[in-house]
Structure formats: structure tokens, C-alpha cells
Amino acid sequence: YVDFFETPAANLPTVTDTTTLQCPRCNSAVAATPGICPNCGENVFQ
């Protein structure tokens, strides 16, 4: 099985404590951990 299939996490981006994302609602910079916008409360992983 391992010889045929790649590991699922091999192609996924890694989320670190310094990763920032953009809030889809208010466009603020949001830390990936915890991923909740401090400005409007939106979950940035939706």
C-alpha cells in the first residue's frame, strides 16, 4: 500500500504559528492559529 499510494499529507501546505491568512469577510490579516478573525469573528478556514 505505501509503495503505491503517496502519503496524504505530502502535498498539503503546512500551517505554522507564523502563517497568516486573509479574512474572507473583512480582509484583515489573521493568524492561522486559531484562525478566527479578531476584527469580525469570521472563521478563515471556511
N, C-alpha and C positions, 0 to 999 in steps of 0.2 A: 504494500500500500504506500509506504513512504517513498519508495523508489519511483512510483508512478505519479503521485499527486504532490504538488507543491504545498508547502505549509500555508495555511490561510493568512497568517499574519505577515508573510513575506512581502506582500505588495501593498500593505496598508501603511499610511503615514503614521508616524509616532507622535503622540501628544505628550508634550512635556510641560513642566510647570511654567516655562517661559513662553509657551506658544500663545499667541493672541489671535483672536478671530474677530470678525466684524459682525455686529449685531444686525440681524435682518430687519428689525423694526426701526431702530433709531440711528444706525450706522456708527455707533460708538465702538471703540476698541475694547474687547472683552478678553480677560484671561481665560484660557481653555479649562483651567481648573478653578472654580467649579463649573464654568460655562453659563452662568446666569448674569445677564447684563445688570450692572449696578445702577444704570440710569433709568431703565424702563422695566426691568424684571423679566425680560424675554429669555427663553432657553435658546442658546445659539446653536444647539445641535439638532434642531428640528428641521 
